[in-house]
């Protein structure tokens, strides 16, 4: 088996995942892009394990560990996204970042009122 074929496929998968993380605004699509990047890493681990003919199959064992971590990550990530969507009404990453900066009722109007009250 040539190592170039799975390596090129893994690079393409990882590139699509990086583009998805950087360009998408929906939190669920960002999580899917992270999963694509993890699958590209898993593909490389298995391909190099086969290419090196490791007797312990450490690449495949590490791939199973990565799959378990990815499953836990996507479960917790989806739970967080669903709770944020229920509370805020959106899963747009940019809006979530803006609301996180003004959390606790500290909006720009509240800051102006506090500044006027202390002056």
C-alpha positions, 0 to 999 in steps of 0.5 A: 500500500502506498502511503501517499494515498491516505496521506493526501486524503487526510490532508484534504479532510483536515483542510476542509475541517480547518476551513469549516472551523474558521468560516462557519458561524453555526456552532454545530457545523464547527463541531462537525468540522472538528470531527473531520479534523479528528478523522483525518488524524485517525486516518493518518494513525492507521495508515502509518501503523500499517505502513510501519508494520507495528507488531503492537498496533499502537496507531490503531490503539491510539485511534480507538482512544481518539474515537472515544474522546471524540464521541465524548466531545461531541456529546458534551458539545451538542449538549452545550450548544442545545442549552445555549440555543434554548437560553439565547435563541441562536447558535451563531458563534459570533453572537454568542461571543458578543453576548458572553462579553455583556453577560450578567446584564452589563450591557453598554447602556448599563455601563453608561448609566453607572458612569453617569451615576458615579459622576 
